[in-house]
Amino acid sequence: MHALIRELLRRGNNVSVLVPQDGVDSLDQYKERGVNFSIHPSFFSAGWKSLFDPYLYPQRLKKFIEFQYRQDRPDLVLSFNIFYVVATKRVCPELPVGYLTGGPIADWYSWQYGHFNWVKRHLLRIKTYIAECVEREALTMADKVFAEVQSIQSRLEELHRDIAVRYVLWPTPVDKDRFKPSPSTRMKVRKEMGIDEDQNLLLCVGRLHWNKNFSLTIKALGAIGARNFLLVIVGDGPDRQSLQDLATAVGIGDRVVFLESRGDMERIYAAADVFLHPALVEPYGNVVQEAMSTGLACIVSTGDYIGFSSFLTDEVHALLADPTILRDWTEKLQRLLSDRSLQRRLGASARALIEERPDWSDLTNILLRELDPADGVRRDCTVDN
């Protein structure tokens, strides 16, 4: 969202952001550039009432939007959330709204609640069903639905077979100027962390949750028995303790470091040698783009599991591995740890691929053209998070 806002501002558009109070981070840099923020309550319920939040949330949001639009109504709305699409269209049916989907809501709920016990998962089917109904409404109402990869579109079509949806492929780019190789940053960060130059710094980034499958990396490293590495896992989530216990159990507890999510990830990427992402469910995979943009050799799950992997060629841009087969992951990890020349070749090829891909200017052209075929220009845009 941040990169999209910067591109819209660069083009001279007036930009406002509608965001819940629990989704606010640093606003100062945007307020200085004239971005208006409309911050609303989260509207989420507590306890059993939260089961009906997918139905109640757009109703509550609609009332807030009605008040906002009396004062300042935009020309165009770009939404990353089904609830904003529905609420906006209920207020202003004729207002152009683009939905930038990250994947089906049912899949997102399954990732969030997959570790719950049977009783909770059963109750949450109610919430999932209501959310799917809202998603169906959002897909129908949106003027265009922008999907990052074909697999996301295909999954939505599978779940909502009998509705007409106007899909556009819109592969979100990465900030190539922020995430890039930096020898000076590499040396500085590795010195701060006490890592020798001949030691492999392995990196995993993401929520510590079952769908990221970081346990596979730990098991693979334990099976290899190598000593010349430090594994850094960056992220927050419910699986931190179980991953720490697993690292100790397989004998590598002293070579695994956990860091909380942070805002200077470009420094951590720049210090690493190898990026590992054995995700079981990842509709797109921005972290893979960030690592490749930094010029890291990567081992990632195949395109059946990570959307972005569908753009990659095995052995050319990265090593692709099946995240359900420990032996496959172990063999490719062992190979990469023992071959620095392979690391350099894959890293250079990864950066070259990112350089060739569309940037934010290209993707913004697609957004505006698809939502306003007449001239592709809008002066007042609202971005809903």
One Martini backbone bead per residue (centre of mass of N, CA, C, O) as a GRO file, in nm:
protein
  385
    1MET     BB    1   0.057   0.063  -0.021
    2HIS     BB    2   0.289   0.268   0.006
    3ALA     BB    3   0.389   0.259  -0.290
    4LEU     BB    4   0.121   0.345  -0.417
    5ILE     BB    5   0.102   0.621  -0.285
    6ARG     BB    6   0.364   0.739  -0.398
    7GLU     BB    7   0.279   0.716  -0.698
    8LEU     BB    8   0.023   0.892  -0.684
    9LEU     BB    9   0.170   1.146  -0.587
   10ARG     BB   10   0.372   1.174  -0.822
   11ARG     BB   11   0.111   1.228  -1.024
   12GLY     BB   12  -0.083   1.444  -0.853
   13ASN     BB   13  -0.258   1.315  -0.650
   14ASN     BB   14  -0.516   1.282  -0.433
   15VAL     BB   15  -0.474   1.131  -0.104
   16SER     BB   16  -0.656   0.884   0.078
   17VAL     BB   17  -0.697   0.709   0.401
   18LEU     BB   18  -0.859   0.409   0.506
   19VAL     BB   19  -0.836   0.318   0.858
   20PRO     BB   20  -0.780   0.144   1.125
   21GLN     BB   21  -0.656   0.196   1.442
   22ASP     BB   22  -0.507  -0.103   1.438
   23GLY     BB   23  -0.353  -0.013   1.136
   24VAL     BB   24  -0.149   0.193   1.248
   25ASP     BB   25   0.143   0.360   1.185
   26SER     BB   26   0.335   0.558   1.005
   27LEU     BB   27   0.223   0.902   0.913
   28ASP     BB   28   0.411   1.148   0.879
   29GLN     BB   29   0.531   1.110   0.586
   30TYR     BB   30   0.235   1.153   0.458
   31LYS     BB   31   0.132   1.416   0.582
   32GLU     BB   32   0.363   1.592   0.459
   33ARG     BB   33   0.233   1.512   0.155
   34GLY     BB   34  -0.103   1.530   0.197
   35VAL     BB   35  -0.222   1.293   0.345
   36ASN     BB   36  -0.532   1.163   0.426
   37PHE     BB   37  -0.675   1.044   0.739
   38SER     BB   38  -0.918   0.786   0.808
   39ILE     BB   39  -1.005   0.692   1.136
   40HIS     BB   40  -1.138   0.395   1.257
   41PRO     BB   41  -1.280   0.173   1.413
   42SER     BB   42  -1.262  -0.172   1.412
   43PHE     BB   43  -1.555  -0.325   1.471
   44PHE     BB   44  -1.490  -0.546   1.659
   45SER     BB   45  -1.572  -0.821   1.832
   46ALA     BB   46  -1.643  -1.017   2.117
   47GLY     BB   47  -1.637  -1.332   2.119
   48TRP     BB   48  -1.912  -1.480   1.980
   49LYS     BB   49  -1.983  -1.222   1.807
   50SER     BB   50  -1.743  -1.254   1.597
   51LEU     BB   51  -1.889  -1.451   1.400
   52PHE     BB   52  -2.055  -1.178   1.276
   53ASP     BB   53  -1.852  -0.969   1.154
   54PRO     BB   54  -1.877  -1.000   0.841
   55TYR     BB   55  -2.169  -0.868   0.857
   56LEU     BB   56  -2.121  -0.607   1.047
   57TYR     BB   57  -1.880  -0.445   0.938
   58PRO     BB   58  -1.997  -0.309   0.675
   59GLN     BB   59  -2.219  -0.158   0.828
   60ARG     BB   60  -2.037   0.015   1.007
   61LEU     BB   61  -1.863   0.130   0.776
   62LYS     BB   62  -2.086   0.271   0.615
   63LYS     BB   63  -2.146   0.497   0.821
   64PHE     BB   64  -1.865   0.622   0.807
   65ILE     BB   65  -1.856   0.681   0.500
   66GLU     BB   66  -2.101   0.862   0.478
   67PHE     BB   67  -1.975   1.090   0.645
   68GLN     BB   68  -1.715   1.135   0.476
   69TYR     BB   69  -1.862   1.190   0.188
   70ARG     BB   70  -1.991   1.462   0.265
   71GLN     BB   71  -1.701   1.607   0.262
   72ASP     BB   72  -1.521   1.373   0.084
   73ARG     BB   73  -1.530   1.265  -0.241
   74PRO     BB   74  -1.408   1.044  -0.443
   75ASP     BB   75  -1.316   0.909  -0.767
   76LEU     BB   76  -1.145   0.668  -0.625
   77VAL     BB   77  -1.118   0.316  -0.523
   78LEU     BB   78  -0.877   0.129  -0.328
   79SER     BB   79  -0.895  -0.218  -0.226
   80PHE     BB   80  -0.781  -0.479   0.024
   81ASN     BB   81  -1.096  -0.519   0.111
   82ILE     BB   82  -1.413  -0.645   0.119
   83PHE     BB   83  -1.554  -0.445   0.320
   84TYR     BB   84  -1.489  -0.184   0.156
   85VAL     BB   85  -1.626  -0.253  -0.101
   86VAL     BB   86  -1.914  -0.289   0.008
   87ALA     BB   87  -1.949  -0.022   0.162
   88THR     BB   88  -1.894   0.169  -0.077
   89LYS     BB   89  -2.117   0.057  -0.274
   90ARG     BB   90  -2.356   0.117  -0.080
   91VAL     BB   91  -2.309   0.426  -0.094
   92CYS     BB   92  -2.153   0.420  -0.406
   93PRO     BB   93  -2.229   0.253  -0.686
   94GLU     BB   94  -2.075   0.455  -0.909
   95LEU     BB   95  -1.807   0.410  -0.781
   96PRO     BB   96  -1.491   0.338  -0.848
   97VAL     BB   97  -1.377  -0.005  -0.771
   98GLY     BB   98  -1.083  -0.160  -0.655
   99TYR     BB   99  -0.977  -0.499  -0.604
  100LEU     BB  100  -0.696  -0.609  -0.404
  101THR     BB  101  -0.620  -0.928  -0.395
  102GLY     BB  102  -0.477  -1.198  -0.169
  103GLY     BB  103  -0.729  -1.385  -0.145
  104PRO     BB  104  -0.924  -1.598  -0.001
  105ILE     BB  105  -1.099  -1.588   0.293
  106ALA     BB  106  -1.105  -1.892   0.361
  107ASP     BB  107  -0.797  -1.929   0.360
  108TRP     BB  108  -0.728  -1.722   0.573
  109TYR     BB  109  -0.885  -1.856   0.803
  110SER     BB  110  -0.732  -2.129   0.794
  111TRP     BB  111  -0.458  -2.009   0.875
  112GLN     BB  112  -0.546  -1.876   1.146
  113TYR     BB  113  -0.727  -2.156   1.260
  114GLY     BB  114  -0.573  -2.438   1.216
  115HIS     BB  115  -0.469  -2.471   1.537
  116PHE     BB  116  -0.729  -2.533   1.635
  117ASN     BB  117  -0.970  -2.689   1.760
  118TRP     BB  118  -1.249  -2.850   1.657
  119VAL     BB  119  -1.462  -2.667   1.787
  120LYS     BB  120  -1.360  -2.394   1.681
  121ARG     BB  121  -1.360  -2.466   1.380
  122HIS     BB  122  -1.663  -2.522   1.364
  123LEU     BB  123  -1.761  -2.239   1.448
  124LEU     BB  124  -1.593  -2.088   1.215
  125ARG     BB  125  -1.781  -2.166   0.979
  126ILE     BB  126  -1.974  -1.938   1.014
  127LYS     BB  127  -1.774  -1.709   0.951
  128THR     BB  128  -1.687  -1.813   0.674
  129TYR     BB  129  -1.959  -1.808   0.533
  130ILE     BB  130  -2.015  -1.507   0.564
  131ALA     BB  131  -1.752  -1.410   0.427
  132GLU     BB  132  -1.815  -1.539   0.149
  133CYS     BB  133  -2.063  -1.365   0.095
  134VAL     BB  134  -1.910  -1.097   0.096
  135GLU     BB  135  -1.709  -1.170  -0.124
  136ARG     BB  136  -1.917  -1.210  -0.344
  137GLU     BB  137  -2.014  -0.918  -0.338
  138ALA     BB  138  -1.740  -0.784  -0.399
  139LEU     BB  139  -1.683  -0.921  -0.675
  140THR     BB  140  -1.944  -0.804  -0.807
  141MET     BB  141  -1.906  -0.490  -0.742
  142ALA     BB  142  -1.647  -0.465  -0.857
  143ASP     BB  143  -1.502  -0.332  -1.135
  144LYS     BB  144  -1.222  -0.461  -1.035
  145VAL     BB  145  -1.005  -0.752  -1.008
  146PHE     BB  146  -0.685  -0.778  -0.856
  147ALA     BB  147  -0.443  -1.023  -0.935
  148GLU     BB  148  -0.124  -1.143  -0.875
  149VAL     BB  149  -0.217  -1.435  -0.968
  150GLN     BB  150  -0.364  -1.694  -1.128
  151SER     BB  151  -0.422  -1.872  -0.874
  152ILE     BB  152  -0.613  -1.673  -0.737
  153GLN     BB  153  -0.827  -1.662  -0.953
  154SER     BB  154  -0.884  -1.967  -0.963
  155ARG     BB  155  -0.978  -1.992  -0.668
  156LEU     BB  156  -1.216  -1.794  -0.687
  157GLU     BB  157  -1.361  -1.945  -0.918
  158GLU     BB  158  -1.403  -2.206  -0.754
  159LEU     BB  159  -1.575  -2.068  -0.514
  160HIS     BB  160  -1.716  -1.867  -0.757
  161ARG     BB  161  -1.871  -1.985  -1.029
  162ASP     BB  162  -2.170  -1.806  -1.074
  163ILE     BB  163  -1.999  -1.538  -1.135
  164ALA     BB  164  -1.927  -1.214  -1.248
  165VAL     BB  165  -1.581  -1.130  -1.308
  166ARG     BB  166  -1.331  -0.863  -1.327
  167TYR     BB  167  -1.025  -0.959  -1.418
  168VAL     BB  168  -0.677  -0.870  -1.320
  169LEU     BB  169  -0.349  -0.884  -1.372
  170TRP     BB  170  -0.141  -0.791  -1.062
  171PRO     BB  171   0.190  -0.792  -0.997
  172THR     BB  172   0.338  -0.719  -0.729
  173PRO     BB  173   0.590  -0.527  -0.651
  174VAL     BB  174   0.915  -0.422  -0.568
  175ASP     BB  175   1.155  -0.239  -0.391
  176LYS     BB  176   1.455  -0.201  -0.558
  177ASP     BB  177   1.590   0.031  -0.379
  178ARG     BB  178   1.564  -0.109  -0.102
  179PHE     BB  179   1.602  -0.402  -0.230
  180LYS     BB  180   1.952  -0.453  -0.220
  181PRO     BB  181   2.262  -0.484  -0.273
  182SER     BB  182   2.504  -0.442   0.021
  183PRO     BB  183   2.818  -0.463   0.127
  184SER     BB  184   2.821  -0.260   0.365
  185THR     BB  185   2.574  -0.371   0.514
  186ARG     BB  186   2.671  -0.656   0.545
  187MET     BB  187   2.919  -0.598   0.723
  188LYS     BB  188   2.776  -0.445   0.953
  189VAL     BB  189   2.563  -0.658   1.041
  190ARG     BB  190   2.758  -0.898   1.087
  191LYS     BB  191   2.914  -0.756   1.308
  192GLU     BB  192   2.675  -0.712   1.503
  193MET     BB  193   2.618  -1.046   1.499
  194GLY     BB  194   2.887  -1.218   1.480
  195ILE     BB  195   2.957  -1.283   1.163
  196ASP     BB  196   3.126  -1.454   0.955
  197GLU     BB  197   3.207  -1.464   0.621
  198ASP     BB  198   3.216  -1.800   0.613
  199GLN     BB  199   2.926  -1.780   0.711
  200ASN     BB  200   2.603  -1.889   0.690
  201LEU     BB  201   2.324  -1.684   0.629
  202LEU     BB  202   2.006  -1.768   0.724
  203LEU     BB  203   1.664  -1.691   0.600
  204CYS     BB  204   1.353  -1.617   0.771
  205VAL     BB  205   1.021  -1.481   0.675
  206GLY     BB  206   0.749  -1.452   0.906
  207ARG     BB  207   0.497  -1.593   1.036
  208LEU     BB  208   0.459  -1.792   1.329
  209HIS     BB  209   0.320  -2.039   1.138
  210TRP     BB  210   0.221  -2.323   0.992
  211ASN     BB  211   0.222  -2.216   0.683
  212LYS     BB  212   0.541  -2.154   0.680
  213ASN     BB  213   0.715  -2.413   0.774
  214PHE     BB  214   0.989  -2.374   0.953
  215SER     BB  215   1.035  -2.664   1.063
  216LEU     BB  216   1.168  -2.781   0.809
  217THR     BB  217   1.435  -2.626   0.825
  218ILE     BB  218   1.522  -2.734   1.100
  219LYS     BB  219   1.520  -3.034   1.025
  220ALA     BB  220   1.723  -3.015   0.791
  221LEU     BB  221   1.963  -2.903   0.955
  222GLY     BB  222   1.973  -3.142   1.152
  223ALA     BB  223   2.029  -3.361   0.928
  224ILE     BB  224   2.299  -3.250   0.811
  225GLY     BB  225   2.523  -3.135   1.040
  226ALA     BB  226   2.605  -2.858   1.011
  227ARG     BB  227   2.812  -2.553   1.121
  228ASN     BB  228   2.820  -2.309   0.884
  229PHE     BB  229   2.567  -2.158   1.051
  230LEU     BB  230   2.293  -1.910   1.061
  231LEU     BB  231   1.963  -1.890   1.180
  232VAL     BB  232   1.720  -1.646   1.080
  233ILE     BB  233   1.408  -1.556   1.241
  234VAL     BB  234   1.150  -1.339   1.119
  235GLY     BB  235   0.892  -1.291   1.361
  236ASP     BB  236   0.553  -1.345   1.454
  237GLY     BB  237   0.389  -1.585   1.681
  238PRO     BB  238   0.266  -1.896   1.811
  239ASP     BB  239   0.548  -2.078   1.719
  240ARG     BB  240   0.806  -2.001   1.870
  241GLN     BB  241   0.846  -2.215   2.095
  242SER     BB  242   0.832  -2.470   1.914
  243LEU     BB  243   1.081  -2.389   1.742
  244GLN     BB  244   1.284  -2.374   1.970
  245ASP     BB  245   1.248  -2.668   2.065
  246LEU     BB  246   1.326  -2.799   1.797
  247ALA     BB  247   1.615  -2.691   1.775
  248THR     BB  248   1.710  -2.834   2.031
  249ALA     BB  249   1.629  -3.130   1.955
  250VAL     BB  250   1.827  -3.122   1.678
  251GLY     BB  251   2.102  -2.948   1.771
  252ILE     BB  252   2.054  -2.602   1.687
  253GLY     BB  253   1.996  -2.383   1.913
  254ASP     BB  254   2.280  -2.213   1.879
  255ARG     BB  255   2.188  -2.151   1.544
  256VAL     BB  256   1.921  -1.992   1.642
  257VAL     BB  257   1.750  -1.685   1.556
  258PHE     BB  258   1.514  -1.457   1.701
  259LEU     BB  259   1.316  -1.205   1.543
  260GLU     BB  260   1.140  -0.942   1.531
  261SER     BB  261   0.958  -0.747   1.377
  262ARG     BB  262   1.070  -0.503   1.124
  263GLY     BB  263   1.167  -0.191   0.945
  264ASP     BB  264   1.484  -0.309   0.849
  265MET     BB  265   1.495  -0.556   0.637
  266GLU     BB  266   1.712  -0.473   0.428
  267ARG     BB  267   1.953  -0.538   0.621
  268ILE     BB  268   1.906  -0.841   0.662
  269TYR     BB  269   1.913  -0.927   0.372
  270ALA     BB  270   2.202  -0.812   0.306
  271ALA     BB  271   2.346  -1.021   0.519
  272ALA     BB  272   2.267  -1.257   0.358
  273ASP     BB  273   2.280  -1.573   0.162
  274VAL     BB  274   2.005  -1.732   0.241
  275PHE     BB  275   1.672  -1.812   0.136
  276LEU     BB  276   1.382  -1.946   0.323
  277HIS     BB  277   1.053  -2.088   0.185
  278PRO     BB  278   0.832  -2.350   0.311
  279ALA     BB  279   0.551  -2.297   0.223
  280LEU     BB  280   0.208  -2.414   0.214
  281VAL     BB  281   0.070  -2.110   0.224
  282GLU     BB  282   0.103  -1.869  -0.059
  283PRO     BB  283  -0.040  -1.667  -0.278
  284TYR     BB  284   0.243  -1.506  -0.320
  285GLY     BB  285   0.531  -1.364  -0.185
  286ASN     BB  286   0.703  -1.096  -0.098
  287VAL     BB  287   0.960  -1.212   0.043
  288VAL     BB  288   1.078  -1.333  -0.212
  289GLN     BB  289   1.120  -1.071  -0.362
  290GLU     BB  290   1.305  -0.934  -0.155
  291ALA     BB  291   1.533  -1.143  -0.169
  292MET     BB  292   1.584  -1.131  -0.478
  293SER     BB  293   1.641  -0.823  -0.488
  294THR     BB  294   1.903  -0.871  -0.294
  295GLY     BB  295   2.055  -1.138  -0.410
  296LEU     BB  296   1.944  -1.415  -0.316
  297ALA     BB  297   1.958  -1.729  -0.244
  298CYS     BB  298   1.688  -1.966  -0.311
  299ILE     BB  299   1.450  -2.161  -0.118
  300VAL     BB  300   1.135  -2.272  -0.250
  301SER     BB  301   0.835  -2.327  -0.303
  302THR     BB  302   0.630  -2.420  -0.515
  303GLY     BB  303   0.356  -2.312  -0.712
  304ASP     BB  304   0.148  -2.481  -0.533
  305TYR     BB  305   0.223  -2.278  -0.268
  306ILE     BB  306   0.357  -2.030  -0.431
  307GLY     BB  307   0.278  -1.787  -0.639
  308PHE     BB  308   0.561  -1.664  -0.728
  309SER     BB  309   0.687  -1.941  -0.830
  310SER     BB  310   0.551  -1.927  -1.119
  311PHE     BB  311   0.800  -1.725  -1.219
  312LEU     BB  312   0.997  -1.966  -1.175
  313THR     BB  313   1.311  -2.131  -1.238
  314ASP     BB  314   1.461  -2.403  -1.188
  315GLU     BB  315   1.809  -2.335  -1.138
  316VAL     BB  316   1.789  -2.018  -1.208
  317HIS     BB  317   1.636  -1.840  -0.971
  318ALA     BB  318   1.594  -2.114  -0.806
  319LEU     BB  319   1.513  -2.344  -0.557
  320LEU     BB  320   1.275  -2.595  -0.587
  321ALA     BB  321   1.051  -2.724  -0.328
  322ASP     BB  322   0.896  -2.964  -0.138
  323PRO     BB  323   0.729  -2.897   0.172
  324THR     BB  324   0.651  -3.226   0.223
  325ILE     BB  325   0.971  -3.298   0.170
  326LEU     BB  326   1.248  -3.335   0.348
  327ARG     BB  327   1.456  -3.448   0.148
  328ASP     BB  328   1.440  -3.225  -0.064
  329TRP     BB  329   1.523  -2.994   0.125
  330THR     BB  330   1.792  -3.112   0.229
  331GLU     BB  331   1.947  -3.145  -0.039
  332LYS     BB  332   1.931  -2.841  -0.130
  333LEU     BB  333   2.061  -2.721   0.121
  334GLN     BB  334   2.329  -2.872   0.112
  335ARG     BB  335   2.414  -2.773  -0.166
  336LEU     BB  336   2.417  -2.464  -0.102
  337LEU     BB  337   2.617  -2.468   0.145
  338SER     BB  338   2.861  -2.605  -0.047
  339ASP     BB  339   2.796  -2.364  -0.281
  340ARG     BB  340   2.894  -2.050  -0.360
  341SER     BB  341   2.857  -2.031  -0.669
  342LEU     BB  342   2.554  -2.093  -0.661
  343GLN     BB  343   2.472  -1.857  -0.494
  344ARG     BB  344   2.568  -1.636  -0.691
  345ARG     BB  345   2.404  -1.721  -0.939
  346LEU     BB  346   2.119  -1.706  -0.813
  347GLY     BB  347   2.137  -1.413  -0.712
  348ALA     BB  348   2.180  -1.277  -0.989
  349SER     BB  349   1.922  -1.394  -1.124
  350ALA     BB  350   1.719  -1.277  -0.927
  351ARG     BB  351   1.776  -0.976  -0.975
  352ALA     BB  352   1.725  -0.979  -1.280
  353LEU     BB  353   1.427  -1.051  -1.267
  354ILE     BB  354   1.333  -0.804  -1.104
  355GLU     BB  355   1.429  -0.591  -1.312
  356GLU     BB  356   1.218  -0.699  -1.541
  357ARG     BB  357   0.987  -0.625  -1.383
  358PRO     BB  358   0.734  -0.459  -1.298
  359ASP     BB  359   0.651  -0.158  -1.171
  360TRP     BB  360   0.466   0.083  -1.014
  361SER     BB  361   0.410   0.240  -1.270
  362ASP     BB  362   0.292   0.009  -1.438
  363LEU     BB  363   0.066  -0.081  -1.234
  364THR     BB  364  -0.078   0.196  -1.218
  365ASN     BB  365  -0.162   0.208  -1.509
  366ILE     BB  366  -0.351  -0.033  -1.490
  367LEU     BB  367  -0.543   0.066  -1.278
  368LEU     BB  368  -0.640   0.332  -1.418
  369ARG     BB  369  -0.724   0.213  -1.690
  370GLU     BB  370  -0.935   0.000  -1.585
  371LEU     BB  371  -1.108   0.231  -1.417
  372ASP     BB  372  -1.035   0.456  -1.670
  373PRO     BB  373  -1.053   0.439  -2.005
  374ALA     BB  374  -1.066   0.734  -2.102
  375ASP     BB  375  -0.772   0.856  -1.935
  376GLY     BB  376  -0.627   0.740  -1.662
  377VAL     BB  377  -0.740   0.979  -1.469
  378ARG     BB  378  -0.703   1.084  -1.124
  379ARG     BB  379  -0.739   1.311  -0.843
  380ASP     BB  380  -0.911   1.127  -0.631
  381CYS     BB  381  -0.787   0.898  -0.384
  382THR     BB  382  -0.877   0.592  -0.221
  383VAL     BB  383  -0.724   0.395   0.038
  384ASP     BB  384  -0.796   0.072   0.148
  385ASN     BB  385  -0.703  -0.156   0.420
   0.00000   0.00000   0.00000
